[in-house]
Amino acid sequence: MADLDRKLIEILDILSKSKEPVGAKIIAKELNKRGYKIGERAVRYHLKLLDGMKLTKKVGYAGRVITERGLEELEKANISYRLGSIYSNILEKTISANYRFGYVVINRCQVYADFNDVLKIIKSVYESGLAVGDRVGIIDREKFVEINTLCSLNFDNILLQNGIFPLHVCAGVVKYEDGKPVEFKEIIDYKSTSIDPLRAFIEKKETDVMGIIENGEGYLPANFRYFGVEFLERFETILEIDELKCIISYGTENVLGLDVGDDKVGVALIGGLTPIAPFVENNYCVEICPMSSIVRLESLHKLKKNPRDIVTKKANIRIKTALSKMFNAMAKVTYDIDEADGDVIVNTAFIDKKYLDEAFDILKEAYKKGLGISDRFGIVEENDRIKIQTICAVTLDGIFLRNSVPLIPKYGGILEITEDKERFIDIIGYDGSSLDPHEVFFNFVDCEKTFLAGFREVHRVAREKLEEVLKKLNWNGIKAIGEPNNELYGIGVNKDMCGVVTMGGINPLVLLKENEIPIELKAMHEVVRFSDLKSYKEI
């Protein structure tokens, strides 16, 4: 089945937002609002296509509903289209809310735990001041507890109502020391991702909200925006009467390690999902739906909240993007194809020593399947732990560069490979994230149908040389090379460029995770001599 075109995705999106069946007339009207000039007859034709794919279902004369398969497809289809969906949803919710009249944006989450345990943790987060506002919805659904928290977009709505338009930049985790924010540890740009950044960081367990509450040391989910410096006085006036109390830092030049730029004010805010993070940190089963809907503020319960002080001191550090780290890593690659040796970049993973024999068997199987960049990996004993080294895809970038073939890294993500489809279903731009995307997606792939993969571009005039070097190198790292000006696995390219898909060097480690071996992972971490690594055939 080919990937869905945009009109079909829009129809699925319209149906997904309705609790009742929707007819062709309403769908056509909504499509026209979204810029698709299409009539009822054409909508009915498209609905029949979706019915045939079992993505929608007709309910008598009432209209169509989206199926479970349709919801799943909506989350995966047309990655180039979905790349801007997070940013678009932010703008839509910011504009559609109306805090002044009590209409607020909420995050909706399900926590599978005892109601009293949930309530206790939620109260501790709010009392510590680590939440947006002092309102929350907590409903006992018997099988789970539903939690509705205020989104930080509500503060943006307040700014908008006061004539200030904040440009949303990124979300990440902020390091706390002595109960105060110090710096952003990691970030993901909203325009560079197909997944919600805060959800990704929380589910990856990059946060430590309970640590901040208990001893002042930890990591907080947070957002970052900026606006023109001419609005600063008006902004500070708003802060004096602000009810949400979710600003943790603001200023010019540099805010918690993020460069603000000239004539701008940067603002860091508590992430609206912060009250949910402790449940993930403590291994509760949690389902997270960020920016889910707009509700009446009065429908939420009021809790005690002790606001924290706002930090305005400039930071003296700068956050580096994954792309910046990759370009610097390329310079360290000295591997020579003729000598079949030299320095390479490796990912590292640590496991407990007791899993050594099992890990050996799993890794040998992974490399037999061709999941590695080459046929080599490293095993190093360090006290009671084992360090595993796998060659990183950035090594390929370095090797090609040494042979005068420049590859431009663009995205890291999840590549879905099935009988009828090969496509990227989620991606994060290397230039919009401080964290390697493959670390973010590590727990979302199984190396059966979904794999970690990267997307690069190469100019068409270098394509032939690329293929020559690749043939001589004889490694597994390149999955596909596209035609000039043609998309590859759902991702478009710039003019006169060819897409290049690289398999992630972390893929062999995925099988350790899939076999429930606890693993501590760090992408693009070390430089080692290729000859110090061992072929799986020799082990």
LOLODREN-778014 format. One record per residue (C-alpha): chain; x negated, y negated, z negated. Coordinates in Angstrom, 1 decimal. Layout:
N
A:X:Y:Z
...
END
This chain:
539
A:0.0:0.0:0.0
A:-1.5:-3.4:1.0
A:-1.8:-6.1:-1.5
A:1.4:-8.3:-1.9
A:1.6:-11.6:-0.1
A:2.3:-14.8:-2.1
A:6.0:-15.0:-1.5
A:6.6:-11.5:-2.8
A:4.5:-12.3:-5.9
A:6.5:-15.5:-6.5
A:9.8:-13.5:-6.3
A:8.5:-11.0:-8.8
A:7.4:-13.9:-11.0
A:10.9:-15.4:-10.8
A:12.5:-12.1:-11.7
A:10.1:-11.5:-14.6
A:11.1:-14.8:-16.3
A:14.8:-13.9:-16.3
A:16.6:-11.6:-18.8
A:19.5:-11.2:-16.4
A:19.7:-10.0:-12.7
A:19.0:-12.8:-10.3
A:20.6:-13.3:-6.8
A:19.1:-14.3:-3.5
A:20.6:-17.8:-3.7
A:18.9:-18.6:-7.0
A:15.6:-17.1:-5.9
A:15.7:-19.1:-2.6
A:16.3:-22.3:-4.6
A:13.4:-21.6:-7.0
A:11.1:-20.6:-4.1
A:11.9:-24.0:-2.5
A:10.9:-25.7:-5.7
A:7.6:-23.9:-5.5
A:6.9:-25.0:-1.9
A:8.2:-22.0:0.0
A:10.8:-23.2:2.6
A:12.8:-20.0:2.8
A:16.5:-19.3:3.0
A:18.8:-16.7:1.4
A:18.7:-14.3:4.4
A:14.8:-14.2:4.3
A:14.9:-13.7:0.6
A:17.2:-10.7:1.0
A:14.8:-9.3:3.5
A:11.9:-9.7:1.0
A:13.9:-8.2:-1.8
A:14.5:-5.1:0.4
A:10.8:-4.8:0.8
A:10.3:-5.0:-2.9
A:13.1:-2.4:-3.5
A:11.4:-0.1:-1.1
A:8.2:-0.4:-3.1
A:10.2:0.2:-6.3
A:9.0:-3.1:-7.7
A:12.6:-4.4:-8.0
A:16.0:-2.8:-8.5
A:19.4:-3.9:-7.3
A:22.1:-4.2:-10.1
A:25.4:-4.1:-8.3
A:26.4:-7.5:-7.0
A:24.7:-9.4:-9.8
A:21.3:-9.4:-8.2
A:17.9:-7.9:-8.7
A:15.7:-7.1:-11.8
A:12.0:-6.4:-11.9
A:11.0:-2.8:-12.7
A:8.3:-1.7:-15.0
A:6.2:-0.9:-11.9
A:6.9:-4.4:-10.7
A:5.7:-6.0:-13.9
A:2.5:-3.9:-13.7
A:2.0:-5.0:-10.1
A:2.6:-8.6:-11.0
A:-0.3:-8.4:-13.4
A:-2.7:-7.1:-10.7
A:-1.6:-8.3:-7.3
A:-3.5:-10.9:-5.2
A:-6.4:-11.8:-7.4
A:-7.2:-15.0:-5.4
A:-3.7:-16.3:-6.0
A:-3.8:-15.4:-9.7
A:-7.2:-17.0:-10.4
A:-5.5:-20.3:-11.1
A:-2.5:-18.9:-12.9
A:-3.7:-19.5:-16.4
A:-4.5:-23.2:-15.7
A:-1.1:-23.6:-13.9
A:0.8:-22.1:-16.8
A:-1.0:-24.5:-19.2
A:0.1:-27.5:-17.2
A:3.6:-26.2:-16.8
A:4.1:-25.5:-20.5
A:2.5:-28.8:-21.5
A:4.8:-30.8:-19.2
A:8.0:-28.7:-20.0
A:7.7:-28.9:-23.8
A:9.1:-31.8:-25.7
A:7.7:-31.9:-29.2
A:9.3:-35.3:-30.0
A:12.8:-33.6:-29.6
A:11.8:-30.3:-31.1
A:11.1:-28.1:-28.1
A:7.7:-26.3:-28.6
A:5.5:-23.8:-26.8
A:4.9:-20.6:-28.7
A:2.7:-17.5:-28.5
A:4.6:-14.3:-29.1
A:2.8:-11.3:-30.6
A:3.8:-7.9:-31.9
A:1.8:-6.4:-34.9
A:2.4:-2.8:-35.8
A:2.1:-3.0:-39.5
A:4.0:-3.3:-42.8
A:6.0:-6.6:-42.9
A:4.7:-7.6:-46.4
A:1.0:-7.0:-45.3
A:1.6:-9.1:-42.2
A:3.2:-11.9:-44.2
A:0.3:-11.9:-46.7
A:-2.3:-12.3:-44.0
A:-0.3:-15.0:-42.1
A:0.1:-17.0:-45.3
A:-3.6:-16.9:-46.0
A:-4.4:-18.2:-42.5
A:-2.0:-21.1:-42.8
A:-3.0:-22.0:-46.4
A:-6.6:-22.2:-45.1
A:-5.6:-24.8:-42.5
A:-6.6:-22.5:-39.6
A:-3.4:-22.8:-37.6
A:-1.6:-25.1:-35.2
A:1.1:-26.9:-37.3
A:2.8:-25.3:-40.3
A:5.5:-23.4:-38.5
A:5.7:-19.7:-37.7
A:8.3:-17.1:-36.7
A:8.0:-13.8:-38.5
A:10.7:-11.2:-37.7
A:10.8:-7.6:-38.9
A:11.7:-5.4:-35.9
A:11.3:-2.2:-37.9
A:8.7:-0.6:-35.5
A:6.7:-3.8:-35.5
A:6.6:-7.3:-36.8
A:7.1:-10.1:-34.2
A:5.0:-13.2:-34.8
A:5.6:-16.5:-33.0
A:2.9:-19.1:-33.5
A:2.7:-22.7:-32.2
A:0.5:-23.1:-29.2
A:-2.1:-25.9:-29.2
A:-0.5:-27.1:-26.0
A:2.1:-28.8:-28.2
A:-0.6:-31.3:-29.2
A:-1.3:-32.0:-25.6
A:2.5:-32.6:-25.1
A:2.3:-35.2:-27.9
A:-0.7:-36.9:-26.1
A:1.3:-36.8:-22.8
A:4.3:-38.5:-24.5
A:1.9:-41.2:-25.6
A:0.5:-41.8:-22.2
A:-2.7:-39.7:-22.6
A:-3.3:-36.8:-20.1
A:-5.9:-34.3:-21.4
A:-7.7:-32.3:-18.9
A:-7.9:-28.7:-20.1
A:-11.4:-27.3:-19.7
A:-12.0:-24.1:-21.6
A:-11.3:-21.8:-24.5
A:-13.7:-19.9:-26.7
A:-14.9:-19.1:-30.2
A:-16.4:-21.7:-32.6
A:-19.0:-20.7:-35.2
A:-18.3:-21.9:-38.8
A:-20.8:-22.4:-41.5
A:-20.0:-23.7:-45.0
A:-16.4:-24.0:-43.9
A:-17.2:-26.4:-41.1
A:-17.3:-26.0:-37.3
A:-20.9:-26.0:-36.0
A:-20.8:-25.0:-32.3
A:-19.0:-23.1:-29.6
A:-20.5:-19.6:-29.4
A:-18.9:-18.5:-26.2
A:-16.5:-20.1:-23.7
A:-14.5:-19.3:-20.6
A:-13.3:-22.0:-18.2
A:-9.5:-21.9:-17.6
A:-9.9:-22.4:-13.8
A:-12.4:-19.5:-13.5
A:-10.4:-16.7:-15.0
A:-7.4:-14.5:-14.2
A:-6.9:-13.6:-17.9
A:-6.1:-15.8:-20.9
A:-9.5:-16.6:-22.5
A:-8.4:-16.6:-26.2
A:-6.6:-13.3:-25.8
A:-9.8:-11.9:-24.2
A:-12.0:-13.1:-27.0
A:-9.6:-11.9:-29.7
A:-9.2:-8.5:-28.2
A:-13.0:-8.2:-27.7
A:-13.3:-8.9:-31.5
A:-15.5:-12.0:-31.0
A:-13.6:-13.7:-33.8
A:-14.0:-13.6:-37.6
A:-11.2:-15.7:-39.0
A:-11.1:-13.8:-42.2
A:-14.8:-14.6:-42.7
A:-14.0:-18.3:-42.5
A:-11.2:-18.0:-45.0
A:-13.1:-15.8:-47.5
A:-16.6:-17.4:-47.5
A:-16.6:-20.2:-44.9
A:-18.7:-18.2:-42.4
A:-17.1:-16.8:-39.2
A:-15.8:-17.5:-35.7
A:-12.6:-19.3:-34.8
A:-10.6:-19.1:-31.6
A:-10.5:-22.7:-30.2
A:-9.7:-24.8:-27.1
A:-11.5:-27.7:-25.5
A:-10.1:-30.7:-23.5
A:-11.2:-34.2:-22.6
A:-9.7:-37.5:-21.6
A:-10.9:-41.0:-20.7
A:-12.8:-42.9:-23.4
A:-10.4:-45.9:-22.9
A:-7.8:-43.8:-24.7
A:-9.9:-43.2:-27.8
A:-8.2:-45.9:-30.0
A:-4.7:-44.7:-29.0
A:-5.8:-41.1:-29.7
A:-7.1:-41.9:-33.2
A:-3.8:-43.7:-33.9
A:-2.0:-40.5:-33.0
A:-4.2:-38.5:-35.4
A:-3.1:-40.7:-38.3
A:0.5:-39.4:-38.0
A:-0.3:-36.0:-36.4
A:1.9:-33.2:-37.9
A:0.1:-30.3:-36.2
A:-3.3:-30.9:-37.8
A:-5.1:-28.7:-35.3
A:-8.1:-30.9:-34.2
A:-11.4:-29.6:-35.5
A:-13.8:-31.9:-33.7
A:-13.8:-34.7:-31.2
A:-16.3:-37.2:-29.8
A:-18.3:-38.4:-26.8
A:-21.4:-37.0:-25.1
A:-21.5:-33.5:-26.9
A:-18.8:-31.8:-28.9
A:-19.8:-28.6:-30.7
A:-22.3:-27.8:-27.9
A:-20.1:-28.7:-24.9
A:-21.2:-31.6:-22.8
A:-18.4:-34.2:-22.4
A:-19.8:-36.3:-19.6
A:-19.7:-40.1:-19.1
A:-16.8:-42.2:-20.3
A:-14.9:-39.2:-21.8
A:-13.8:-38.0:-25.2
A:-14.0:-34.3:-25.8
A:-11.5:-32.6:-28.2
A:-11.8:-29.2:-29.8
A:-8.6:-27.7:-31.2
A:-7.7:-24.6:-33.2
A:-6.4:-21.9:-30.9
A:-2.7:-21.2:-31.4
A:-3.5:-17.4:-31.5
A:-5.7:-17.9:-34.5
A:-3.2:-16.4:-37.0
A:-3.1:-13.2:-34.9
A:-6.9:-12.7:-34.8
A:-7.2:-11.2:-38.3
A:-5.0:-8.3:-37.3
A:-7.2:-7.4:-34.4
A:-10.3:-7.9:-36.6
A:-8.8:-5.3:-39.0
A:-7.9:-2.8:-36.3
A:-4.2:-3.2:-36.3
A:-2.4:-2.4:-33.1
A:-1.4:-5.8:-31.6
A:0.2:-6.9:-28.4
A:-0.4:-10.5:-27.5
A:1.6:-12.7:-25.1
A:0.1:-16.2:-25.0
A:2.2:-19.3:-24.0
A:5.2:-17.0:-23.8
A:8.1:-19.4:-24.0
A:9.6:-22.7:-25.3
A:11.8:-22.6:-28.4
A:13.4:-25.0:-30.9
A:10.9:-26.0:-33.6
A:13.7:-25.6:-36.2
A:13.9:-21.9:-35.4
A:10.5:-21.3:-37.0
A:9.7:-21.0:-40.7
A:7.7:-23.7:-42.5
A:4.6:-22.5:-44.5
A:2.2:-24.2:-46.8
A:-0.8:-25.5:-44.9
A:-3.9:-27.3:-46.3
A:-5.4:-29.3:-43.4
A:-9.2:-29.3:-42.9
A:-11.5:-32.3:-42.2
A:-12.2:-33.2:-38.6
A:-15.9:-33.2:-37.6
A:-17.1:-36.0:-35.4
A:-20.9:-35.4:-35.6
A:-22.6:-34.8:-32.2
A:-24.1:-31.3:-31.7
A:-27.7:-31.0:-30.5
A:-27.2:-27.8:-28.5
A:-25.8:-27.0:-25.1
A:-23.7:-24.0:-24.0
A:-25.2:-22.1:-21.0
A:-23.0:-20.4:-18.4
A:-23.5:-16.8:-17.4
A:-24.5:-18.1:-13.9
A:-27.3:-20.1:-15.4
A:-28.5:-17.1:-17.3
A:-28.3:-15.0:-14.1
A:-30.5:-17.4:-12.1
A:-33.1:-17.4:-14.8
A:-33.0:-13.6:-15.1
A:-33.6:-13.3:-11.3
A:-36.9:-15.1:-11.7
A:-38.1:-12.3:-14.1
A:-37.5:-9.5:-11.6
A:-40.8:-8.4:-10.1
A:-39.7:-5.0:-8.7
A:-41.5:-4.2:-5.5
A:-39.7:-1.9:-3.1
A:-42.9:-0.5:-1.5
A:-44.5:0.3:-4.8
A:-41.2:1.4:-6.3
A:-42.1:-0.3:-9.6
A:-42.0:-3.7:-11.4
A:-40.0:-5.5:-14.0
A:-36.2:-5.1:-13.9
A:-33.4:-6.6:-16.0
A:-31.5:-4.2:-18.2
A:-28.3:-4.2:-20.3
A:-28.7:-2.7:-23.8
A:-26.3:-0.7:-25.9
A:-26.8:0.7:-29.4
A:-25.3:3.9:-30.7
A:-25.7:5.9:-33.9
A:-28.5:8.5:-33.8
A:-26.0:11.3:-34.5
A:-24.5:10.8:-31.1
A:-27.8:11.2:-29.2
A:-27.2:14.7:-27.7
A:-23.6:13.9:-26.7
A:-24.7:10.6:-25.2
A:-27.4:12.3:-23.1
A:-24.9:14.6:-21.6
A:-22.4:11.9:-20.8
A:-25.0:9.6:-19.3
A:-26.4:12.3:-17.1
A:-22.9:13.0:-15.8
A:-22.3:9.2:-15.2
A:-25.5:8.9:-13.1
A:-24.6:12.1:-11.2
A:-21.4:10.3:-10.2
A:-23.4:7.4:-9.0
A:-22.2:4.9:-11.6
A:-25.7:3.5:-12.2
A:-27.4:0.8:-10.2
A:-30.2:3.3:-9.6
A:-30.8:6.8:-10.9
A:-32.7:5.6:-14.0
A:-31.9:4.5:-17.6
A:-33.8:4.2:-20.8
A:-33.4:5.8:-24.2
A:-35.3:4.3:-27.2
A:-35.2:5.3:-30.8
A:-35.0:2.4:-33.3
A:-34.7:3.6:-36.9
A:-31.3:5.2:-37.3
A:-30.0:3.9:-34.0
A:-30.5:4.7:-30.3
A:-31.0:1.9:-27.7
A:-29.7:2.7:-24.3
A:-31.0:0.6:-21.3
A:-29.2:0.5:-17.9
A:-30.3:-1.6:-15.0
A:-28.3:-4.7:-14.6
A:-26.8:-5.8:-11.2
A:-28.7:-9.1:-11.5
A:-31.8:-7.0:-10.8
A:-30.4:-6.6:-7.3
A:-30.1:-10.3:-6.9
A:-33.8:-10.7:-8.0
A:-34.9:-8.0:-5.5
A:-33.0:-9.5:-2.6
A:-34.4:-12.9:-3.5
A:-37.9:-11.6:-3.4
A:-37.2:-10.4:0.1
A:-35.8:-13.8:1.2
A:-32.1:-12.8:1.0
A:-30.3:-15.2:-1.4
A:-27.1:-13.8:-2.9
A:-24.8:-16.2:-4.8
A:-23.1:-14.6:-7.8
A:-19.4:-15.7:-8.0
A:-17.3:-13.4:-10.2
A:-17.4:-10.4:-12.5
A:-14.3:-8.3:-13.0
A:-12.3:-5.1:-12.8
A:-12.3:-3.2:-9.5
A:-9.3:-0.9:-9.1
A:-9.9:2.1:-6.7
A:-7.0:4.4:-5.9
A:-6.0:6.5:-3.0
A:-4.1:3.7:-1.3
A:-5.8:0.6:-2.6
A:-9.2:-0.9:-3.5
A:-9.0:-4.4:-5.0
A:-10.1:-6.7:-7.8
A:-7.3:-6.9:-10.4
A:-9.0:-9.3:-12.9
A:-12.0:-11.6:-12.5
A:-13.9:-14.3:-14.4
A:-16.3:-16.8:-12.6
A:-19.9:-16.6:-13.7
A:-20.1:-20.4:-13.5
A:-17.1:-20.8:-15.9
A:-18.1:-18.4:-18.7
A:-20.9:-18.3:-21.2
A:-20.2:-14.6:-21.7
A:-21.0:-12.0:-19.1
A:-17.5:-11.1:-17.6
A:-18.4:-7.4:-17.9
A:-18.7:-7.7:-21.6
A:-15.2:-9.2:-21.7
A:-13.7:-6.4:-19.5
A:-15.7:-3.5:-21.0
A:-12.7:-2.2:-22.9
A:-10.3:-2.5:-20.0
A:-11.9:0.0:-17.6
A:-12.1:3.8:-17.6
A:-14.5:4.5:-14.6
A:-11.9:6.8:-13.2
A:-9.6:4.3:-11.4
A:-11.0:1.0:-12.8
A:-14.6:0.0:-12.7
A:-16.8:-3.0:-13.6
A:-17.9:-4.8:-10.5
A:-19.4:-8.1:-9.4
A:-18.6:-10.3:-6.4
A:-21.3:-12.3:-4.5
A:-21.6:-14.2:-1.3
A:-24.3:-14.1:1.3
A:-24.5:-16.2:4.4
A:-23.7:-14.4:7.6
A:-27.2:-15.1:9.1
A:-28.8:-13.1:6.1
A:-26.3:-10.2:6.4
A:-28.5:-8.0:8.7
A:-31.6:-8.6:6.5
A:-29.5:-7.7:3.4
A:-28.6:-4.4:5.0
A:-32.2:-3.6:5.9
A:-33.5:-4.3:2.4
A:-30.6:-2.3:0.9
A:-31.4:0.7:3.1
A:-35.0:0.6:2.1
A:-34.2:0.2:-1.6
A:-31.8:3.2:-1.5
A:-30.0:2.3:-4.7
A:-26.3:2.7:-5.6
A:-25.6:-0.9:-6.6
A:-23.8:-2.3:-3.5
A:-20.3:-1.0:-3.1
A:-19.4:-3.0:0.1
A:-20.5:-5.9:2.3
A:-17.7:-7.9:4.0
A:-17.4:-9.5:7.4
A:-18.0:-13.3:7.7
A:-15.1:-15.5:6.7
A:-13.0:-12.4:5.6
A:-11.8:-11.7:2.1
A:-13.2:-8.5:0.5
A:-11.1:-6.5:-2.0
A:-8.7:-9.4:-2.4
A:-11.3:-12.2:-2.9
A:-11.8:-14.9:-0.3
A:-15.2:-16.4:0.7
A:-16.5:-19.8:1.8
A:-17.1:-20.7:5.4
A:-19.6:-18.5:7.2
A:-20.1:-16.4:4.1
A:-19.8:-12.6:3.6
A:-18.5:-11.0:0.4
A:-20.8:-8.6:-1.4
A:-19.4:-6.3:-4.1
A:-21.9:-4.9:-6.6
A:-21.1:-2.2:-9.1
A:-21.6:-3.2:-12.7
A:-24.7:-1.8:-14.4
A:-22.7:-1.3:-17.6
A:-20.4:1.3:-15.9
A:-22.4:4.3:-17.3
A:-21.9:2.9:-20.8
A:-18.1:2.8:-20.2
A:-18.1:6.6:-20.4
A:-19.6:6.5:-23.8
A:-16.7:4.3:-24.9
A:-14.2:6.5:-23.2
A:-15.6:9.5:-25.2
A:-15.1:7.5:-28.4
A:-18.7:6.9:-29.2
A:-19.0:3.6:-31.1
A:-21.2:1.2:-29.1
A:-22.7:-2.2:-29.5
A:-23.2:-3.8:-26.1
A:-25.2:-6.7:-24.7
A:-25.3:-7.5:-21.0
A:-28.4:-8.8:-19.1
A:-30.4:-8.5:-22.3
A:-34.0:-7.4:-21.7
A:-36.9:-7.1:-19.2
A:-38.5:-3.7:-18.9
A:-40.8:-1.9:-16.5
A:-38.9:0.3:-14.0
A:-41.5:3.1:-14.5
A:-40.7:3.1:-18.2
A:-37.1:4.3:-17.4
A:-36.3:7.9:-16.7
A:-34.3:9.4:-13.9
A:-31.3:11.4:-15.0
A:-32.8:14.3:-12.9
A:-35.8:14.4:-15.1
A:-33.9:14.6:-18.4
END
